[in-house]
Amino acid sequence: MDLSTGIAGGYAARVFAGLGADVIKVETVRWRDPLRDLGAGLGADITTGFAACNSGKRSVLLDTDSPADAAALERLLAASDVLIESAGAEQRTALNLGSDEIASRHRHLVHASLTPFGDRGPYAGHAADDFVIAALSGLMAVQGERGREPMSTGTDAVSYLSGNAAVVGISAALTARDCDGRGQHVDVRALEVAVATQIFDTVAYSYTGVERVRRANDPAEPWAILATRDGHIAAARSAMIAWEELWIPVFGDEVPEWVIDPTVAASGEEVRAALSALIASRDKRDLVELCQLLGHIVGEVLTIPEVLDSPQHDARGFFDDVDYPSQRVREPGPPVRFSDTPWRTAAYGGLRAPALGEHTADVLAEVRAARPGTGTVFAPPPLAARASRGSSGRIGLAATAEPDQSEPPLRGVRVLDFTMGWAGPYATELLADLGADVVKVESITRTDWWRTARRMFTGGVGDPDWLWEMSPLWNSVNESKRGITLDLADERCRDIARRLAFAADIVIENFTPRVMASFGLSYDAIHELNPGAVMVSMPGFGAGGPWGAFRSTALVTEAMAGLTGRGGHPDGPPQVIQTSPADPNAGLVAAWAVIGALRAARRTGRGQHIEIAQVEAMTHHLSFDLLEFQATGQEPPRRGNSMPGAVVSGCWPAAGADEWVVVSTTDAAALERVVGSAAPEAVAHFVAARDRRSAANALQAEGVAAASVQSAREVLSDPQLAASGFFHRTDRAFVGEHAYPSAPFRLSGSPIVPRKPAPTLGADTRAVLDDWLGIDSETVDDLEVHGLSGTEPRGSRGGKVVQP
């Protein structure tokens, strides 16, 4: 039952519709979803704003001021497995939606609340949208051009991340309910989601005391946006450094003399100018395909029309053709692909977004026909069995005693983690939060590249000893795991890895396609060993299609999903989103996909392969823009610091140096009560005459969504996050005690495991091989003697590099 308004809850419910659930969108006469008034019409009373996150649902309209419809709402709650809502205080009171009230009336119900700040703390009554959350969470402090106002992302990223976080929490709560039939409350707060999914700045500041500055498209950044003849490309710094190697194959005879002749000197500015001129003379797709062929991280900045015409999406059949009353449109298809379970698209019985109240009579008749006291109408019965291993180690089903709900939902689940960077490790960290035993596999010849990512924040500072243990990024997304080292180039280690996969419930990797197969760890090989295992692959673009072999980071997937093209000042070039939301987005999607597949495996004894093409998962964030273009024939203008549907939105300077306030409201009358006028000029004058916090507080006092733009340092001491205990502090070897964000959701009935420090390199090899496989310590000693395992990267000793 989707009783939410806006994007976050609507998208969470849309995911469950795609997974096969019967999702009932409930609106009331007093609380209609405002998305129905956003964007162009698609016929009936369906707009592009509403269609963007409400496909696949049925619609019920109730007048809850009438006793009959109030009773119908209660029957719907009793008939549902999950309630998703985003109610404010007035709606929560009027409809009796408090978490304690829901739990007392509907013991079986998993109840998810999606709010900006939760119902406690100094911001609990504040108004907020994505723009305000971006300001408070530190995102805007690093987004935009130096000397100009901070910028938002130009997308609805916070809402989509919150929706995916809700799906993880709901899936975990359903897993717990499978065992004992009891529901619980899932609490998702947008501010916490935003901070948890942008660790570049808060955690890094805790380590270094250094804050990034706004410097969009600055050569000092790890990436750049470069103009081509027909648009833009996004290039990683590594590619920029390698351009001299690339120039001859890419630009042929046009390269400057100093590229060929090392005796001819050129300044950095001359190099950049010459490079920019050459790139501007070429088409972006040709450049990207050639650079990718040569192994460099370069991506094409796609416009909205180009996303719809993407040859990669076309080859993979990503878009779903959906018929609305006025026209057929293409909507984003599956954000994740299951080998055994199709996403519910139009071809598999999926529904378009519904007109208001379109299914009221049918749904209420179904609920009335259900026998009272039978519990949920649409849910399968709770599991009477749970996965366990027989003597062979293969997955089987064996009856177990009912566990206490005070146990974490994934207690006893084994996860073998081959991922690197952020996306995959974030997924497995979330699984560890829920109780899984996560084993991180690295090699002393090829450690996770995020282990040395401290360099991103220390610039010209020399590398410290034990560099691979000092990264704020690695240490933040690998908490609560155990770490082992195996050199998978060696057959002995590959054999151990295969045995670990045989003992695991979940195997997850984010290499480019074919890497795992080269290790003998393809899904087919793992399935033959362990039919109940769930395997997750997280390639940037998917296993097939013309871009399937492209190297990618968030820089590339965001550019080619269309997000980069939406960012930046309306009068300037596109801008990279500095906080890289594609990575945590893929991590959240992987986490909920794994939990769903694991529930199915417990029921059937059969695992499956999950593929998450990160560019496909990210394209969902542009659903509104994609539909709006199709409905109007015009590409929506870049938002800058405006919010769709707001009567006033913007970022204005307050008193003081580089002090800023964002304001975003649909309530012109409330703004007039504070400022005297709803004109942007009046708002700018009001803010300029005050310090940023007093200006924001005065606006919030009248219900106007506003906030000061906070830096990473301020986020770490934010009073709302302090009141909720969101940051936790752990003391880790080599770096000491620091603050880290916690899970982006809370569960009322199943504990989230307190996070433990991320493992030092190879710290748990002996313990894990003993626990999982019974391998003795002498075998590990022999691996170390032969340089196949260890606790320092090859070529180092005592924390120092001793050979190149």
C-alpha positions in Angstrom: 0.0 0.0 0.0 1.5 3.3 -1.2 0.1 6.2 0.8 3.1 8.4 0.1 3.4 11.6 -1.9 6.3 12.7 -3.9 9.2 10.8 -5.5 11.0 8.9 -2.7 8.1 6.8 -1.4 6.5 6.6 -4.9 9.7 5.2 -6.3 10.1 2.6 -3.5 6.6 1.4 -4.2 7.3 1.3 -7.9 10.3 -1.0 -7.3 8.0 -3.4 -5.5 5.6 -3.2 -8.4 8.4 -4.1 -10.8 9.3 -7.0 -8.5 5.8 -8.4 -8.9 3.9 -7.0 -5.9 0.3 -5.7 -6.2 0.9 -2.1 -5.3 -2.2 0.0 -4.3 -1.6 3.7 -4.6 -4.0 5.3 -2.1 -4.8 9.0 -2.3 -7.3 10.9 -0.2 -9.4 13.9 -1.0 -7.4 16.0 1.4 -4.0 14.5 0.5 -3.7 14.0 -3.2 -0.2 13.3 -4.5 1.1 16.7 -5.7 3.0 14.9 -8.5 -0.3 14.7 -10.3 0.0 18.5 -11.0 3.7 18.3 -12.2 4.6 18.2 -15.8 2.9 17.7 -19.1 -0.3 15.6 -19.4 -0.4 12.1 -20.6 -4.2 11.8 -20.7 -6.9 11.4 -18.0 -5.3 13.2 -15.0 -1.9 11.5 -15.4 1.1 13.8 -15.7 4.7 13.1 -16.5 5.6 14.0 -12.9 3.2 11.4 -11.6 4.0 8.7 -14.2 7.7 8.9 -13.4 7.4 6.9 -10.2 3.9 5.4 -10.2 3.9 2.9 -13.1 2.7 -0.6 -12.3 0.3 0.5 -9.5 -3.5 0.5 -9.0 -5.1 3.7 -7.7 -7.7 4.1 -4.9 -9.2 7.4 -3.9 -10.8 7.8 -0.5 -12.5 10.6 1.4 -11.2 9.7 4.8 -13.4 12.3 6.5 -16.2 9.9 5.9 -16.6 7.0 8.3 -17.1 4.5 5.4 -13.9 5.5 3.7 -12.0 5.7 6.9 -13.1 2.1 7.6 -12.0 1.1 4.0 -8.6 2.5 4.7 -8.3 0.2 7.7 -9.4 -2.8 5.7 -6.7 -1.9 3.1 -4.1 -1.8 5.8 -5.2 -5.1 7.2 -5.0 -6.6 3.7 -1.5 -5.3 2.9 2.0 -6.6 3.6 3.7 -3.3 3.4 2.7 0.3 4.1 4.8 3.1 2.5 4.0 6.6 3.6 5.6 10.1 3.8 3.0 11.7 6.1 3.6 15.0 7.8 2.3 15.6 11.4 -1.2 16.6 10.3 -1.8 13.7 8.0 -0.2 11.2 10.4 -2.6 12.3 13.2 -5.7 12.4 11.0 -5.1 8.9 9.6 -3.6 7.3 12.7 -0.4 6.6 11.0 2.0 6.8 13.9 4.3 3.8 14.1 3.1 2.7 17.5 -0.5 3.0 16.4 0.1 1.0 13.2 1.9 -1.7 15.2 -0.9 -2.0 17.7 -3.6 -2.3 15.0 -1.8 -4.3 12.4 0.9 -6.5 13.9 1.8 -8.1 10.6 2.4 -4.9 8.7 5.9 -3.7 7.6 5.4 0.1 7.9 7.9 2.3 6.1 8.0 6.1 6.8 10.0 8.3 4.4 10.5 11.8 5.9 13.1 14.6 5.6 14.3 14.3 9.2 12.2 11.8 11.2 9.7 12.8 13.9 12.2 13.9 16.6 15.1 16.3 16.8 15.5 20.1 16.1 14.5 19.8 12.4 11.6 17.4 13.0 9.0 20.0 12.0 10.9 21.6 9.2 9.9 21.6 5.5 12.3 20.2 3.0 12.7 19.0 -0.5 15.8 17.6 -2.4 17.2 21.1 -2.7 17.1 21.8 1.0 18.5 18.4 1.9 21.3 19.0 -0.6 22.2 22.2 1.2 22.1 20.6 4.7 24.0 17.4 3.8 27.1 19.2 2.4 26.5 18.3 -1.2 26.1 21.8 -2.4 29.2 23.1 -0.6 31.3 21.3 -3.2 29.1 21.7 -6.2 29.4 24.6 -8.6 32.0 27.0 -9.9 34.4 28.9 -7.7 33.2 32.4 -7.1 29.6 31.6 -7.9 26.7 30.3 -5.8 26.7 26.6 -4.7 24.7 24.3 -7.0 22.4 21.4 -6.5 22.7 18.3 -8.7 19.9 19.4 -11.2 18.3 16.0 -10.5 16.1 14.2 -7.9 19.0 12.1 -6.7 18.3 12.4 -3.0 14.7 11.2 -3.5 15.7 8.2 -5.6 18.5 7.3 -3.1 15.9 7.5 -0.3 13.5 5.4 -2.2 16.1 2.7 -2.8 17.2 2.9 0.9 13.6 2.3 1.9 13.4 -0.8 -0.4 16.5 -2.2 1.4 14.9 -1.6 4.8 11.5 -3.0 3.8 13.1 -6.1 2.3 15.1 -6.7 5.5 11.9 -6.3 7.5 10.0 -8.8 5.2 12.9 -11.2 5.7 12.4 -11.0 9.5 8.7 -11.4 9.0 9.1 -14.5 6.9 10.3 -16.3 10.1 7.8 -15.0 12.7 5.0 -13.2 11.0 5.6 -9.9 12.7 6.0 -6.6 11.0 8.0 -3.6 12.1 8.7 0.1 11.4 11.2 1.1 8.8 12.4 4.7 9.3 14.1 6.4 6.4 15.2 10.0 6.8 16.3 11.9 3.7 19.0 13.9 5.5 20.6 10.7 6.8 20.4 9.0 3.4 22.1 12.0 1.7 24.9 12.1 4.2 25.4 8.3 4.2 25.7 8.3 0.4 28.3 11.1 0.0 31.3 10.2 2.1 33.9 12.0 0.0 33.7 15.0 2.3 32.4 14.3 5.8 34.6 11.2 6.5 37.6 12.7 4.6 37.4 15.9 6.7 37.3 13.8 9.8 40.6 12.3 8.7 42.4 15.2 7.1 40.8 18.5 8.3 40.7 19.5 4.6 37.5 20.6 2.9 37.1 20.5 -0.8 36.3 23.8 -2.5 33.9 24.4 -5.3 35.9 24.2 -8.6 33.7 22.7 -11.3 35.7 21.7 -14.4 38.9 22.9 -12.8 42.1 21.0 -14.0 42.9 20.3 -10.4 39.8 18.0 -10.1 40.1 14.2 -10.6 37.9 14.7 -13.7 37.0 17.2 -16.4 34.2 18.1 -18.8 35.6 18.9 -22.2 33.7 20.4 -25.2 33.6 18.4 -28.4 32.2 19.4 -31.8 28.8 18.0 -30.9 28.6 18.1 -27.1 30.8 17.2 -24.2 32.9 14.3 -22.8 33.8 13.5 -19.2 37.4 12.4 -18.7 39.1 11.1 -15.6 42.4 12.7 -14.6 44.2 9.4 -15.4 43.1 9.8 -19.0 44.2 13.5 -19.1 47.6 12.5 -17.9 47.8 9.8 -20.6 46.7 12.1 -23.4 50.2 12.3 -24.7 50.2 8.6 -25.2 46.7 8.9 -26.8 47.3 11.8 -29.1 49.0 10.0 -31.9 46.4 7.2 -32.2 43.5 9.6 -31.6 44.5 12.7 -33.5 47.1 11.3 -35.9 49.1 13.9 -37.8 47.5 16.9 -36.0 49.5 16.4 -32.8 51.8 19.3 -31.8 55.5 19.0 -32.3 56.2 18.8 -28.6 54.2 15.5 -28.3 56.6 13.8 -30.7 59.8 15.6 -29.9 60.7 15.4 -26.1 63.3 18.2 -26.6 60.5 20.7 -27.3 59.0 22.0 -24.0 55.4 23.0 -23.5 53.7 24.5 -20.4 50.7 22.9 -18.8 48.4 25.7 -20.1 49.7 25.1 -23.7 49.0 21.4 -23.4 45.5 22.0 -22.1 44.8 24.6 -24.8 46.0 22.3 -27.6 44.1 19.4 -26.2 40.9 21.4 -25.9 41.2 22.6 -29.4 41.7 19.1 -30.8 38.9 17.6 -28.8 36.6 20.4 -29.9 37.2 19.3 -33.5 35.9 15.8 -33.0 32.6 14.1 -32.4 32.1 12.9 -28.8 31.1 9.3 -29.5 34.0 8.7 -31.8 36.4 10.0 -29.1 34.8 8.0 -26.3 34.8 4.7 -28.2 38.4 5.1 -29.3 39.6 6.1 -25.8 37.7 3.2 -24.2 39.3 0.9 -26.7 42.7 2.2 -25.5 41.7 1.5 -21.9 40.9 5.0 -20.5 38.0 6.2 -18.4 36.2 8.6 -20.7 32.5 8.9 -21.1 30.0 10.7 -23.3 27.8 13.4 -21.7 24.4 12.4 -23.1 21.4 14.7 -23.5 17.9 13.5 -22.7 17.1 12.7 -26.3 20.4 10.9 -26.6 19.6 8.8 -23.5 16.4 7.6 -25.2 18.4 6.8 -28.4 21.3 5.2 -26.6 22.6 2.2 -28.6 23.4 0.4 -25.3 19.9 0.8 -24.0 18.5 -0.3 -27.4 20.7 -3.4 -27.6 19.7 -4.5 -24.1 16.0 -3.6 -24.6 16.1 -1.4 -21.5 13.2 0.9 -22.1 9.6 -0.2 -21.6 7.0 0.9 -24.1 3.9 2.0 -22.1 0.6 3.2 -23.5 -1.1 6.2 -21.9 -4.4 7.7 -22.9 -2.7 10.3 -25.1 0.4 8.6 -26.4 2.9 5.7 -26.1 6.1 6.6 -24.1 9.3 4.9 -23.2 9.9 4.5 -19.5 13.0 3.2 -17.8 12.9 -0.6 -17.5 14.5 -2.9 -15.0 17.1 -1.3 -12.7 18.3 -4.9 -11.9 18.0 -8.1 -13.9 17.3 -11.5 -12.3 18.1 -14.6 -14.2 15.0 -16.5 -13.0 12.5 -13.6 -12.4 11.6 -11.0 -15.1 11.0 -7.5 -14.0 7.3 -6.7 -14.5 7.3 -4.6 -17.7 4.4 -3.9 -20.0 5.3 -7.1 -21.8 5.0 -9.0 -18.5 1.6 -7.6 -17.3 2.9 -4.3 -16.0 0.5 -1.4 -15.7 0.9 2.2 -16.7 0.6 4.8 -13.9 -3.1 5.0 -13.0 -5.6 7.8 -13.2 -6.9 9.1 -9.9 -9.1 6.5 -8.3 -9.1 4.3 -11.4 -9.3 1.1 -9.5 -11.1 2.1 -6.3 -14.2 -0.1 -6.9 -12.2 -3.2 -7.9 -9.7 -3.0 -5.0 -12.3 -2.4 -2.3 -14.4 -5.3 -3.6 -11.3 -7.6 -3.4 -10.7 -6.5 0.2 -14.4 -6.9 1.2 -14.3 -10.4 -0.2 -11.4 -11.5 1.9 -12.3 -13.5 5.0 -11.8 -11.5 8.2 -8.9 -12.7 10.4 -7.0 -14.3 7.6 -4.2 -11.7 7.7 -2.8 -10.3 4.5 -4.6 -10.9 1.3 -1.8 -11.0 -1.3 1.1 -12.4 0.7 2.5 -15.9 0.6 2.5 -17.7 3.9 5.5 -17.3 6.2 8.3 -19.7 5.6 8.1 -22.9 7.6 11.7 -23.7 6.5 15.0 -22.0 6.2 18.0 -22.6 4.1 20.7 -24.7 5.7 23.7 -26.7 4.5 23.8 -30.4 4.4 26.9 -32.5 4.8 27.8 -31.8 1.1 27.8 -28.0 1.7 25.1 -27.5 -0.9 22.0 -25.4 -0.1 19.0 -27.4 1.1 15.9 -26.7 3.1 15.6 -27.9 6.7 13.1 -26.9 9.4 14.4 -24.6 12.0 13.1 -23.2 15.2 11.5 -19.8 15.0 14.2 -17.2 15.7 13.8 -14.3 18.0 13.1 -11.1 16.1 15.8 -9.4 18.1 18.3 -11.2 15.8 19.5 -9.3 12.7 17.5 -10.3 9.6 20.6 -11.8 7.8 22.2 -13.5 10.7 24.0 -16.6 9.5 24.2 -15.5 5.9 27.6 -15.7 4.3 28.7 -13.1 1.7 31.8 -13.5 -0.4 32.7 -10.0 -1.6 35.0 -9.6 -4.6 34.0 -5.9 -5.2 36.2 -2.8 -5.2 35.7 0.9 -5.0 32.4 2.1 -3.7 29.3 0.6 -5.3 29.9 -3.1 -4.5 31.5 -2.5 -1.1 28.6 -0.3 0.0 26.1 -3.0 -0.9 28.0 -5.6 1.2 28.4 -3.1 4.1 24.6 -2.8 4.2 24.3 -6.6 4.2 26.8 -6.6 7.1 24.6 -4.0 8.9 21.8 -6.6 8.7 23.9 -9.4 10.2 25.6 -11.1 7.3 29.1 -12.4 7.6 30.8 -10.5 4.8 34.3 -11.7 3.7 36.2 -9.2 1.6 38.6 -10.8 -0.9 41.7 -8.8 -2.0 45.1 -9.7 -3.3 48.5 -8.4 -2.1 49.3 -7.9 -5.8 46.1 -5.9 -6.5 44.5 -4.3 -3.5 41.2 -2.5 -3.7 42.1 0.8 -5.4 40.1 2.7 -2.8 42.7 1.7 -0.2 45.0 4.5 -1.6 42.2 7.0 -2.2 43.5 9.2 0.6 45.6 10.9 -2.2 42.3 12.4 -3.5 42.3 14.7 -0.4 45.9 15.3 0.4 47.1 16.7 -2.9 50.9 17.2 -2.9 51.4 15.9 0.6 53.8 12.9 0.6 52.3 9.4 1.0 52.4 8.3 4.7 53.6 4.9 5.8 50.9 2.2 5.6 49.2 4.2 2.9 46.8 1.3 2.0 45.4 1.5 5.6 44.8 5.3 5.6 42.0 5.9 3.2 38.9 7.5 4.7 36.9 6.2 1.8 37.9 2.5 2.0 37.6 2.5 5.8 34.1 4.0 5.6 32.5 1.5 3.2 34.1 -1.6 4.5 33.1 -1.5 8.1 32.0 -4.7 9.8 33.6 -7.0 7.2 36.4 -9.6 7.5 39.3 -9.3 5.1 41.3 -12.0 3.4 44.0 -11.9 0.7 44.3 -14.5 -2.1 46.2 -14.1 -5.4 43.6 -15.3 -7.9 46.2 -15.5 -10.6 47.4 -18.7 -8.9 45.5 -21.9 -9.2 45.8 -22.8 -5.5 44.1 -19.5 -4.6 41.5 -19.9 -7.3 40.7 -23.4 -5.8 40.3 -21.8 -2.4 38.1 -19.1 -3.8 35.9 -21.7 -5.5 35.5 -23.6 -2.2 34.6 -20.3 -0.5 31.9 -19.7 -3.2 30.7 -23.3 -2.5 30.2 -22.3 1.2 28.7 -18.9 0.6 25.1 -17.8 0.3 25.9 -14.7 -1.8 28.8 -14.0 -4.1 29.2 -10.4 -5.4 31.6 -8.8 -7.8 31.9 -5.6 -9.8 34.6 -6.4 -12.4 34.1 -5.8 -16.1 32.4 -8.8 -17.8 34.5 -12.0 -18.2 36.9 -11.4 -15.3 35.2 -13.8 -12.9 35.0 -16.4 -15.7 38.7 -16.2 -16.1 39.0 -17.1 -12.4 36.7 -20.1 -12.8 34.1 -18.2 -10.9 31.4 -17.5 -13.4 27.8 -17.9 -12.3 27.5 -21.2 -14.2 30.5 -22.5 -12.4 29.3 -21.3 -9.0 25.8 -22.6 -9.6 27.1 -26.1 -10.4 29.0 -26.1 -7.1 26.3 -24.4 -5.1 22.8 -24.3 -6.7 21.4 -22.2 -3.8 23.9 -19.4 -4.1 22.9 -15.9 -5.2 25.5 -14.2 -7.4 25.6 -10.5 -8.1 27.5 -8.9 -10.9 27.7 -5.1 -11.1 29.2 -4.0 -14.4 29.0 -0.4 -15.5 26.9 -1.0 -18.6 25.8 -4.7 -18.4 27.3 -7.8 -19.8 26.2 -7.2 -23.4 25.7 -4.4 -25.8 28.2 -2.1 -27.7 29.3 -0.5 -24.5 29.4 -3.6 -22.3 33.2 -3.8 -22.1 33.6 0.0 -21.4 35.7 0.8 -18.3 33.6 2.9 -15.9 33.4 4.8 -12.7 30.6 7.0 -11.4 32.1 9.7 -13.7 31.3 7.6 -16.8 28.0 6.0 -15.7 26.5 9.3 -14.7 27.6 11.0 -17.9 26.1 8.2 -20.1 23.0 7.9 -18.0 22.3 11.6 -18.6 22.8 13.0 -15.2 26.0 15.0 -15.9 24.2 16.8 -18.6 21.6 18.0 -16.1 24.1 19.5 -13.7 25.6 22.9 -13.6 24.6 26.5 -14.1 22.0 27.0 -16.8 24.3 29.4 -18.6 27.4 27.2 -18.5 28.7 23.8 -19.5 27.5 20.5 -17.8 29.1 19.7 -14.5 30.1 16.4 -12.9 28.1 15.7 -9.7 31.0 15.9 -7.2 29.5 13.4 -4.7 29.2 10.6 -7.3 25.6 9.3 -6.5 25.8 6.5 -9.1 28.0 4.4 -6.8 25.8 4.4 -3.6 22.8 4.1 -5.8 24.1 0.9 -7.3 25.0 -0.3 -3.8 21.5 0.2 -2.5 20.0 -1.5 -5.6 22.3 -4.4 -5.2 21.4 -4.8 -1.5 17.7 -4.9 -2.0 18.1 -7.2 -5.0 20.2 -9.6 -3.0 17.8 -9.7 -0.1 14.9 -10.5 -2.4 16.8 -13.2 -4.2 17.9 -14.7 -0.9 14.2 -14.8 0.3 13.4 -16.7 -2.9 16.3 -19.1 -2.5 15.2 -19.9 1.0 11.7 -20.8 -0.3 12.8 -22.8 -3.4 16.4 -23.9 -2.6 17.5 -22.3 -5.9 19.7 -19.2 -6.2 20.0 -17.0 -9.3 22.2 -14.5 -11.0 21.6 -10.8 -10.5 23.0 -8.3 -12.9 23.0 -4.6 -12.0 24.1 -2.4 -14.9 24.9 0.8 -13.0 24.0 3.0 -15.9 20.5 1.4 -16.1 19.9 1.8 -12.3 21.0 5.5 -12.6 18.8 6.3 -15.6 15.7 5.9 -13.3 16.8 9.2 -11.7 15.9 11.0 -14.9 12.4 9.4 -15.3 10.6 12.8 -15.2 12.9 14.5 -17.7 12.7 11.5 -20.1 8.9 11.5 -20.0 8.6 15.3 -20.2 10.7 15.4 -23.4 8.5 12.7 -25.0 5.3 14.5 -24.0 6.4 18.0 -25.1 9.0 17.4 -27.8 11.3 19.8 -25.9 14.2 18.8 -23.8 13.6 20.3 -20.3 16.0 23.2 -19.5 18.7 22.5 -17.0 17.3 23.2 -13.6 20.3 24.9 -11.9 19.0 25.7 -8.5 15.3 25.6 -9.3 13.0 22.8 -8.2 10.1 21.6 -10.5 6.8 22.7 -9.1 8.2 25.3 -6.7 6.8 28.9 -6.9 10.2 30.2 -5.7 13.5 28.3 -5.4 17.1 29.5 -5.5 20.3 29.9 -3.6 21.1 33.4 -2.4 24.1 35.0 -0.5 23.6 35.8 3.1 25.6 38.3 5.2 29.2 37.1 5.5 31.8 35.7 3.1 30.6 32.6 1.1 27.5 32.2 3.2 24.5 30.9 1.4 20.8 30.1 1.9 18.5 28.0 -0.2 14.8 28.5 -0.4 12.4 26.3 -2.1 8.6 26.4 -1.6 5.3 25.8 -3.2 3.6 28.1 -0.6 3.7 31.6 -1.9 1.4 32.9 0.9 3.8 31.6 3.6 6.8 33.2 1.8 4.9 36.5 1.7 4.2 36.4 5.4 8.0 36.3 6.1 9.5 38.3 3.3 6.6 40.5 2.3 6.6 39.3 -1.3 7.1 36.0 -3.2 9.3 37.7 -5.8 12.8 36.2 -6.0 14.3 39.7 -5.7 12.5 40.2 -2.3 13.8 36.8 -1.1 17.3 37.7 -2.1 17.1 41.1 -0.2 15.7 39.3 2.9 18.5 36.8 2.9 21.3 39.3 2.2 20.3 41.3 5.3 20.8 38.4 7.7 23.2 35.7 8.7 22.4 32.4 6.9 21.0 30.5 10.0 18.7 33.3 11.2 17.4 33.8 7.7 16.7 30.0 7.3 15.1 29.8 10.7 12.8 32.7 10.1 11.6 31.1 6.9 11.2 27.7 8.4 9.1 29.2 11.3 6.4 29.9 8.7 6.7 26.6 6.9 8.9 27.7 4.1 11.5 25.1 3.1 14.9 26.8 3.6 18.4 25.9 4.9 21.9 27.2 5.1 24.5 25.6 2.9 26.6 23.5 5.2 30.2 22.4 4.8 31.5 19.0 5.7 32.8 20.2 9.0 29.3 21.6 9.8 27.6 18.4 8.8 29.7 16.4 11.2 28.3 18.6 14.1 24.8 19.1 12.7 22.4 19.2 15.6 19.8 17.0 13.9 22.3 14.3 13.1 23.7 14.6 16.6 20.3 14.2 18.2 19.6 11.1 16.1 23.0 9.6 16.8 23.6 9.1 13.1 27.4 9.3 13.1 29.2 6.7 15.0 32.9 6.7 16.1 35.2 3.8 15.8 38.9 3.4 16.6 40.7 1.7 13.8 44.3 0.6 13.6 46.7 3.0 11.8 44.2 5.9 11.7 42.7 6.2 15.2 39.2 7.3 16.1 37.0 9.0 13.5 33.3 9.7 12.8 31.5 7.5 10.2 27.9 7.6 8.9 25.6 4.7 9.9 23.0 2.8 7.9 20.6 4.9 5.9 17.5 3.3 7.5 16.4 2.2 10.9 14.4 -0.9 11.9 12.2 -1.0 15.0 12.1 -4.7 15.6 15.3 -6.2 14.1 18.6 -4.7 15.3 21.1 -3.2 12.9 24.5 -4.5 13.9 26.8 -1.8 15.4 29.5 -1.2 12.9 33.1 -2.4 13.6 36.3 -1.0 12.1 37.1 -1.9 8.5 39.6 -4.8 8.4 43.3 -4.2 7.8 44.7 -5.9 4.7 44.4 -9.7 5.0 43.8 -9.5 8.8 41.2 -12.3 8.8 42.6 -14.8 6.3 43.4 -17.5 8.8 40.2 -17.1 10.7 37.9 -17.1 7.6 39.6 -20.0 5.9 39.3 -22.0 9.2 35.7 -21.0 9.9 34.4 -21.5 6.3 36.6 -24.3 5.0 38.5 -25.8 7.9 41.9 -24.9 6.3 44.7 -25.0 8.9 47.1 -22.2 9.6 50.0 -24.1 8.1 48.4 -23.8 4.7 48.1 -20.1 5.1 51.8 -19.9 6.1 52.7 -21.7 2.9 50.6 -19.2 0.8 52.4 -16.3 2.5 55.8 -17.9 1.9 55.0 -18.1 -1.8 53.7 -14.5 -1.9 50.1 -15.6 -2.5 48.7 -14.1 0.7 49.8 -11.6 3.3 49.0 -8.4 5.2 51.0 -5.9 3.1 51.0 -5.3 -0.6 53.7 -7.0 -2.6 56.8 -4.7 -2.8 56.3 -3.3 0.7 57.7 -4.1 4.2 56.9 -2.6 7.5 54.5 -0.1 6.0 57.0 1.2 3.5 57.4 0.7 -0.2 60.7 -1.1 -0.7 60.6 -1.7 -4.5 58.8 0.0 -7.4 
